[in-house]
Amino acid sequence: MNFKDWAQSLVDGANIIIIPLLFAIAFLSFVWGILKYFFLNPDSEEERRQGKQFILWGILGMVLLFSVWGVVYILLDTLGFAAA
């Protein structure tokens, strides 16, 4: 197995397992924040503050993941490793 095949299998494994898991965690954090902010304890200011934090970190996580994913694919395409 040469380096290009090894790198391609590593990227494929990350795309199948790791990236979707991280997106799911970020999305669930966002949804949990919405639930805490609007539905679970809407009259508790502390719970609403925690909900805002979950929403913020969920959105930031998804934006960061999309950005890094895009940069990685640009880099892989530039180096000739991108899958067809």
MIMAR-513801 format. One line per field, with one value per atom (N, C-alpha, C): chain; atom name; y, x, z. Coordinates in nm, 2 decimals, padded with zeros to 4 digits. Each point is the difference from the previous one (the first is absolute). Layout:
! residues N
mol [A; ...]
atom [CA; ...]
v [Y; ...]
u [X; ...]
w [Z; ...]
***
This chain:
! residues 84
mol [A; A; A; A; A; A; A; A; A; A; A; A; A; A; A; A; A; A; A; A; A; A; A; A; A; A; A; A; A; A; A; A; A; A; A; A; A; A; A; A; A; A; A; A; A; A; A; A; A; A; A; A; A; A; A; A; A; A; A; A; A; A; A; A; A; A; A; A; A; A; A; A; A; A; A; A; A; A; A; A; A; A; A; A; A; A; A; A; A; A; A; A; A; A; A; A; A; A; A; A; A; A; A; A; A; A; A; A; A; A; A; A; A; A; A; A; A; A; A; A; A; A; A; A; A; A; A; A; A; A; A; A; A; A; A; A; A; A; A; A; A; A; A; A; A; A; A; A; A; A; A; A; A; A; A; A; A; A; A; A; A; A; A; A; A; A; A; A; A; A; A; A; A; A; A; A; A; A; A; A; A; A; A; A; A; A; A; A; A; A; A; A; A; A; A; A; A; A; A; A; A; A; A; A; A; A; A; A; A; A; A; A; A; A; A; A; A; A; A; A; A; A; A; A; A; A; A; A; A; A; A; A; A; A; A; A; A; A; A; A; A; A; A; A; A; A; A; A; A; A; A; A]
atom [N; CA; C; N; CA; C; N; CA; C; N; CA; C; N; CA; C; N; CA; C; N; CA; C; N; CA; C; N; CA; C; N; CA; C; N; CA; C; N; CA; C; N; CA; C; N; CA; C; N; CA; C; N; CA; C; N; CA; C; N; CA; C; N; CA; C; N; CA; C; N; CA; C; N; CA; C; N; CA; C; N; CA; C; N; CA; C; N; CA; C; N; CA; C; N; CA; C; N; CA; C; N; CA; C; N; CA; C; N; CA; C; N; CA; C; N; CA; C; N; CA; C; N; CA; C; N; CA; C; N; CA; C; N; CA; C; N; CA; C; N; CA; C; N; CA; C; N; CA; C; N; CA; C; N; CA; C; N; CA; C; N; CA; C; N; CA; C; N; CA; C; N; CA; C; N; CA; C; N; CA; C; N; CA; C; N; CA; C; N; CA; C; N; CA; C; N; CA; C; N; CA; C; N; CA; C; N; CA; C; N; CA; C; N; CA; C; N; CA; C; N; CA; C; N; CA; C; N; CA; C; N; CA; C; N; CA; C; N; CA; C; N; CA; C; N; CA; C; N; CA; C; N; CA; C; N; CA; C; N; CA; C; N; CA; C; N; CA; C; N; CA; C; N; CA; C; N; CA; C; N; CA; C; N; CA; C; N; CA; C; N; CA; C]
v [-00.12; 00.12; 00.12; 00.09; 00.12; 00.11; 00.12; 00.11; 00.05; 00.01; 00.06; -00.09; -00.13; -00.09; 00.01; 00.01; 00.01; 00.13; 00.11; 00.13; 00.00; -00.06; -00.01; -00.08; -00.11; -00.09; 00.08; 00.07; 00.08; 00.11; 00.07; 00.10; -00.06; -00.11; -00.07; -00.04; -00.06; -00.04; 00.12; 00.11; 00.12; 00.05; -00.01; 00.05; -00.09; -00.12; -00.10; 00.00; 00.01; -00.02; 00.13; 00.07; 00.10; 00.13; 00.05; 00.12; 00.00; -00.11; 00.00; 00.00; -00.07; 00.00; 00.14; 00.07; 00.14; 00.09; -00.02; 00.08; -00.03; -00.13; -00.04; 00.06; 00.00; 00.06; 00.15; 00.07; 00.14; 00.03; -00.07; 00.02; -00.03; -00.11; -00.04; 00.11; 00.06; 00.11; 00.12; 00.03; 00.11; -00.03; -00.12; -00.04; 00.00; -00.05; 00.00; 00.15; 00.09; 00.14; 00.06; -00.04; 00.05; -00.05; -00.13; -00.05; 00.07; 00.02; 00.06; 00.15; 00.07; 00.14; 00.02; -00.08; 00.03; -00.08; -00.13; -00.09; -00.06; -00.03; -00.08; 00.09; 00.11; 00.10; 00.14; 00.04; 00.13; 00.12; -00.02; 00.11; 00.00; -00.09; 00.00; 00.07; 00.11; 00.08; -00.08; -00.08; -00.08; -00.11; -00.06; -00.11; 00.06; 00.12; 00.07; 00.04; 00.04; 00.04; -00.13; -00.11; -00.12; -00.05; 00.02; -00.03; 00.08; 00.13; 00.09; -00.05; -00.04; -00.05; -00.13; -00.09; -00.12; 00.03; 00.09; 00.05; 00.06; 00.09; 00.06; -00.10; -00.09; -00.09; -00.11; -00.03; -00.09; 00.06; 00.13; 00.07; 00.02; 00.04; 00.02; -00.14; -00.10; -00.13; -00.04; 00.02; -00.04; 00.09; 00.13; 00.09; -00.04; -00.03; -00.04; -00.13; -00.10; -00.12; 00.02; 00.08; 00.02; 00.07; 00.10; 00.07; -00.09; -00.08; -00.09; -00.10; -00.06; -00.10; 00.06; 00.12; 00.07; 00.02; 00.04; 00.03; -00.14; -00.10; -00.13; -00.05; 00.02; -00.05; 00.08; 00.13; 00.09; -00.05; -00.02; -00.05; -00.14; -00.09; -00.13; 00.01; 00.08; 00.02; 00.06; 00.10; 00.06; -00.10; -00.09; -00.10; -00.12; -00.01; -00.11; -00.12; 00.01; -00.11; -00.01; 00.10; 00.00; -00.12; -00.05; -00.12; 00.06; -00.09; 00.04; -00.01]
u [00.08; -00.08; 00.09; -00.02; 00.08; -00.06; 00.07; -00.05; -00.13; -00.02; -00.13; -00.12; 00.02; -00.11; -00.03; 00.11; -00.02; -00.06; 00.04; -00.07; -00.14; -00.03; -00.14; -00.09; 00.06; -00.08; -00.02; 00.10; -00.02; -00.10; -00.01; -00.10; -00.13; -00.01; -00.13; -00.06; 00.09; -00.04; -00.05; 00.07; -00.04; -00.14; -00.02; -00.12; -00.12; 00.02; -00.10; -00.04; 00.10; -00.02; 00.01; 00.12; 00.03; -00.08; 00.00; -00.07; -00.15; -00.07; -00.14; -00.03; 00.09; -00.02; 00.02; 00.10; 00.02; -00.12; -00.05; -00.11; -00.12; -00.02; -00.12; 00.01; 00.12; 00.02; -00.03; 00.05; -00.02; -00.15; -00.07; -00.14; -00.08; 00.03; -00.07; 00.02; 00.12; 00.02; -00.09; -00.01; -00.08; -00.15; -00.05; -00.14; -00.02; 00.09; -00.01; -00.01; 00.08; -00.01; -00.14; -00.05; -00.13; -00.11; 00.01; -00.09; 00.01; 00.12; 00.02; -00.05; 00.03; -00.03; -00.15; -00.07; -00.14; -00.10; 00.03; -00.10; 00.01; 00.12; 00.01; -00.02; 00.06; -00.02; 00.00; -00.10; 00.01; 00.00; -00.05; 00.00; 00.12; 00.09; 00.13; 00.11; 00.05; 00.10; 00.13; 00.04; 00.12; -00.01; -00.11; -00.02; 00.00; -00.06; 00.00; 00.15; 00.07; 00.14; 00.08; -00.02; 00.07; -00.05; -00.13; -00.05; 00.07; 00.02; 00.06; 00.15; 00.07; 00.13; 00.01; -00.10; 00.00; -00.03; -00.09; -00.03; 00.12; 00.07; 00.11; 00.11; 00.04; 00.10; -00.03; -00.13; -00.05; 00.02; -00.04; 00.02; 00.15; 00.08; 00.14; 00.07; -00.04; 00.05; -00.03; -00.12; -00.04; 00.07; 00.01; 00.08; 00.14; 00.06; 00.14; 00.02; -00.09; 00.02; -00.02; -00.10; -00.01; 00.12; 00.06; 00.11; 00.12; 00.03; 00.12; -00.02; -00.12; -00.03; 00.03; -00.04; 00.02; 00.15; 00.07; 00.14; 00.08; -00.04; 00.06; -00.03; -00.12; -00.03; 00.08; 00.01; 00.08; 00.14; 00.06; 00.14; 00.01; -00.09; 00.01; -00.01; -00.09; -00.01; 00.12; 00.06; 00.12; 00.12; 00.01; 00.10; -00.02; -00.13; -00.03; -00.05; -00.05; -00.05; -00.15; -00.07; -00.15; -00.05; -00.11; -00.07; -00.09; -00.01; -00.08; -00.15]
w [00.00; 00.00; 00.00; -00.10; -00.01; 00.09; 00.00; 00.09; -00.05; -00.13; -00.05; 00.04; -00.01; 00.04; 00.15; 00.07; 00.15; 00.04; -00.06; 00.03; -00.05; -00.11; -00.05; 00.10; 00.05; 00.09; 00.13; 00.04; 00.13; -00.02; -00.11; -00.03; -00.01; -00.07; -00.01; 00.14; 00.08; 00.13; 00.09; -00.01; 00.07; -00.05; -00.13; -00.06; 00.03; 00.03; 00.02; 00.15; 00.09; 00.14; 00.08; 00.00; 00.09; -00.03; -00.13; -00.03; 00.02; -00.04; 00.03; 00.16; 00.07; 00.15; 00.06; -00.05; 00.05; -00.04; -00.12; -00.04; 00.08; 00.03; 00.08; 00.14; 00.06; 00.13; 00.00; -00.10; -00.01; -00.02; -00.08; -00.03; 00.13; 00.07; 00.12; 00.11; 00.00; 00.10; -00.04; -00.12; -00.05; 00.04; -00.03; 00.03; 00.15; 00.08; 00.15; 00.05; -00.06; 00.04; -00.03; -00.12; -00.03; 00.09; 00.04; 00.09; 00.14; 00.05; 00.13; -00.01; -00.10; -00.01; -00.01; -00.08; -00.03; 00.07; 00.03; 00.04; 00.14; 00.05; 00.12; 00.12; 00.01; 00.11; -00.05; -00.07; -00.06; 00.10; 00.12; 00.10; 00.09; -00.02; 00.08; -00.08; 00.05; -00.08; -00.01; 00.10; 00.00; -00.11; -00.01; -00.10; -00.14; -00.02; -00.13; -00.03; 00.09; -00.02; -00.05; 00.07; -00.04; -00.14; -00.03; -00.13; -00.11; 00.03; -00.10; -00.02; 00.10; -00.01; -00.09; 00.02; -00.08; -00.15; -00.02; -00.14; -00.06; 00.07; -00.05; -00.04; 00.10; -00.03; -00.10; -00.01; -00.11; -00.14; -00.01; -00.13; -00.03; 00.10; -00.03; -00.03; 00.06; -00.03; -00.15; -00.04; -00.14; -00.10; 00.03; -00.09; -00.01; 00.11; 00.00; -00.07; 00.02; -00.08; -00.15; -00.04; -00.14; -00.06; 00.08; -00.05; -00.02; 00.11; -00.01; -00.10; -00.01; -00.11; -00.14; -00.02; -00.13; -00.03; 00.10; -00.02; -00.02; 00.07; -00.02; -00.14; -00.05; -00.14; -00.10; 00.02; -00.09; 00.00; 00.11; 00.01; -00.06; 00.02; -00.06; -00.15; -00.05; -00.15; -00.06; 00.07; -00.04; -00.01; 00.10; 00.00; -00.08; -00.06; -00.09; 00.08; 00.12; 00.08; 00.00; -00.06; 00.01; -00.07; 00.05; -00.06; -00.12; -00.09; -00.12; 00.03]
***
